[in-house]
Amino acid sequence: MLFTELYLLHQMNHATPQGRREHTMSKDIYQEVTDRIIAELENGIIPWNKPWCGVRSGAISYATGKPYSLLNQFMLKPGEYITFNQAKARGGKVKKGAKAHMVVFWKVITRQRKDENGNPMTNAEGNPIMESLPFLRYFNVFHIEDVEGIEPRWANKLPAENAEPIEAAEATLQGYIARSGVKFENVMQNQAYYTRALDKIVLPLMEQFPKIAEYYSTAFHEAVHSTGHKSRLNRFPEDALTALFGSECYSKEELVAEIGSACIMHDLGIETAGTFKNSAAYIQNWLRVLKNDKRFIVSAASKADKAARMILNITDSAATEAE
């Protein structure tokens, strides 16, 4: 979708049922997000491998206790966030001079498809042909420490330190394998990969990994790749040459897979510090991709979220970030 079309869609239906206003993009969200990611990559810091992948240290909604999406975690420091109206309704007051933070989220509208001449399209029976269009919106929130008269709600309701996430990780992985039909094999070898031709995930033996979390991080990385198969999310290009190692397409898919893996580890409560290792060549590819396409980090996060939901078997539309 062209950026101008995306912008125009922002003008529609700004008011929400709660009376909160969703802002149009008076600034370039894509550029702001991408600039931050690029800056951290150039400093040798990989944003999606920080401790906030554990829920306890992430950015969460004061209203629901749910963590914000990975894309928002890039831009928010840990803690609870509340909107101005939510704070006011609860008797709180935003401190003078406090800075609002942007939370972005996707919405989908359904409209009748039009032909190249702008005429509404119908099928053979005369029924309108509909299409779904995703578009980006944002709203402003304040960190709880910038609000007077309100205390954090969720500090004692987050996962305990002694939580055992590995059983859940194995159940998630095996559940996805069973539902999707993707082939899976552990082999004593020095590589991990997903082969599109065979629709198969191949991993080293679990005992070859120094830390068990590294095994699951790798497994979910390859599982995210497998969601791109045409029988699932159909994310891969038809032309196999465009997906060769080192190509822009390859680099983008690797970034989607790594973000998706981090999303899953995050949802399962597995700390991922130290589990993500990649070569400098990959990082350079990602930098090149991001610098050439300011919208890609947003697109990658959206694709990764869809893949993670498929693997985690989350079938609801999930509460929007506005909750």
N, C-alpha and C positions, 0 to 999 in steps of 0.2 A: 504494500500500500504506500502511496506517495505520502511524504511528510505533510504536504499541504492539506491533503484529504484528512489525515489523522488530526491535524490541528482544527479543521473545520468541525470534525465530529465532537471536539471538546466543547463546542458552543451549545450542544444539545443537553437539555435536562440537567441543569446544574443543581437544582434543589434536590434534597434527599428526604426520605420519610422522617428522619430525626431532626430535620431542620438545618442540618449541617450543610455547608456549601462546599461542593467540589470545584476546585479552581481550574480554569483553563490554563494552558501552558503559556504564561506570559514570559517565561524563560525556557531555554532549551534544556529539558530534563535529560535528554540523551547525552548531550555534551557534558553536562555537569557530572553525571554518573561515570561516564567514560573517562573523563579527566582524572577523577579520583583513582579509578582502577589503574590507569596508566602510570600515575605518579607512584603508586605503591609497588607496582611491578618493576619500575625503573629503580626503585630503592632495594630491590631484591626481596620484597615482601609479597607473599601470595595471599591476597585478601581472604580467599575462601578456606584458609587453613588456620584460622585463629580460634582461640578457646571458646569464643561465643557459639561455636557449633554445638556445645552443650547448652541446654536450655537455661541453666542457672545463670549464665553470664551473658545471655542474649538480650536483645531489645524486644520487649513484649508490650502488648496492649493493656493499659490499666483496666479498660472496660471488660475484657474477656479473659485476660491471662494468657492469651495465645501469643506465640512468638510471631513476629513479622516475617515476611518472606526473606529469602536469602539476599535478594537484591536490596531490600531496605536495610538488612544487617550491614551491608557494605557502608552505608551512609550514617548509621546511628550508633552511638556508643551504648554499652549495656545499661539496662534499667527499664523502668516502666514509663510509658508515654501516654499522655492524655490530651484530648482536644480542649480548646478554650471553652467551648460550651459545656463539655462534660465536667470540667473543673468548676465552672460557675454553678452548674446544677447541683453540685455536691458541696457547695459552700466554700470552695477554694478560690484562690486569687493568684493569677499569674504575676510573678515578681516583675517590678518595673525594669525594663531593659532586657528581659529574658528573650532569648532568640528562639523563634519557632523553627522546627525541623520538618522537612518534607518527607511524606510517606507516599510512595507511588503504588498504584495497583492497576490491574487490567480490568476492563469491563468489555462485555460483548453485546452488541446490538444486532438485531435481526431486521433486515429490510428486503424489499423486493429487488431482485437483480435487474439491472438495465442493460440494454444492448449498446453497441458502439454509438448509436445515435441518441442515446438517452431515453429510449422508450422502455417502459416496464415490460419484463419478459414473463410469459406464461408457458405452461406445458401443453401437451396435445389436448388435455381435457379442459383447458382454459383456466387452470388454477395457477396462481402466482408462483414463480420460482423464487425462493427465498435464499438469502445468503447471510452468514454470520460474519461480522467484522469486529475484530478486537481493537480497542484503543486504550491509550494510557491516560490515567488521571492521577491527580495527587491531592492531598489535603495536608494541613499543617497540624503538628502536635508539639507538645512541650514535655521535656523531661520532668519527671516527678519532683526532682530536686529544685526545679524552677517554679514550683507551685506552692504557695503558702496555704496552710490549713488542711492539707490532705496528706495522708501517710500511704506508703506503698501497700498494696493489697495482697501480693502474691509471693512474698519472700518465703513464707512457710509452706507454700503449696507446690513448690518446685520439686523435681526428683531428688531423692536422698542420695548422699554421697556413696552409699553402699549398694546402689541399684545394680542389678545384674542385667545388662543389656544384651549380652551375647546370645542368650537363648532366643531373645526376640529377633536378633539379627538373622540367626539361622532360620527361624520360622518365616521371616519375611522373604529371605532369599529362596527357600524351598517352595514357599507358597507362590511366588512369582513364576518360578520354573514350571510348577504344575499347571498354573492357569494359562500361561502363555504358550506352552509347548516348546519353548526354546530348549535345545539340547545343552547338556552341562557335563563337564568332565574335569576331574582332577588328575593331573599327570606330573610325575617327577621331572621337571624341566626348569628352564631359566627364563620363561616368558609367560605373560598372560595376555589373552586376546579374545576378541569376538570375531568370528568369521561369518560374514554376511552370506556367502555362497552356501554354507552348510547350516546357517542359522544356529550357531553353536558357540557357547562360552567355554573356554579352556583356561584353567588356572593351575598354578603349581600346587603341590600338596600343602595342606594347612600347616603341617609341621615345618615347612620350609620358611615360614614367616617368623621373624624374631618376636613380633607382637601380634596377638590375635586380632587386634583392631585393624592392623595393616592388611590382614587377609580380607576382612569384610569390606574395607575401603576399596581394595582392588576389585573384589567381586562385584560390588555395586557399580563401580566405574564401568566394568564390562557389561553389566546388566543394563545400564543406561544406554550403552551403544546398541544393545539388542532391541531396545524399544523402537529404534529407528527403522526396523524391518517393515516392509510394505504391508505385512499382515497386522501390524500394530499401529504405530504413529506415522509410518511412511515418511521418514525424515531424510532418507538418503537420496542423492541425485541418481537419475537413470544412467548417466554417463560415468562409468567406473573410473575413467581417467581423471575426472575432476576431483576424485577423492584420494588420489595418491598421496603417500607420505610427503609432508612438507608443503603441500598445496594449501591454499587459503581454506578450501572446503574441509580438508583434513583437520587443520588447526581449529576451525570453528567447532567441529564435531568433538574434538578432544576437550575443548573448553566446556561444552555442554555436558559431556560425560563427567568431568571433574566437579562441576557445580552440582550436577544431579546427585553424585555420590555423596557430596558434603551435605546436601539437603536430607538425604536418607539417614546418614549418620546422625545428623542433628535431630531428626524426628525420633530416632531410636534412643537418643540420650547417650550416644557413645562419643567420648572425647576424641577428637581427631588430631590434636596437636602431634606432629611428627609422623602422621600416617600418609601424608601426601608428599611424594617425592617425584620430581620431574627434572628433566634436563634443561640446560640453559637454552638449547635450540628450541624447545617447545615455548619457553617464555618469550623468546625473540619473535617466534611466529605469532604468538598471541598479541604482542605489542604491535606488530605490523597489521594484524587484522583489526585491532581496536582503533588504531590511528587512521585506518582507511575507511572505517565504517563506524561513525559515532553512535549509531543505534544498535550495534550488535550486542553489546553487553546486556541490554534490556531484552533483546530477542533471545539471547542465549539463556538468560535466567528464566524466561517464560517457557522455552522448550525444555529446560532442565526440570522445571516444576511439573510439567505434564508427565515427563518420564518418571520422576520420583513418585508421583501419585499413582501411576500405573503399577509400579513395583510395590508400593506400600498398600495397594488395593484400596485407595481412597476414591470412592465413586461419587461422593457428593460434590457440589460445586464449590464447597469450602467457603467459609465466611470471608468476605472481602476484607481488605486491609482497613476498611473504614470502621469496622466493628470495635 
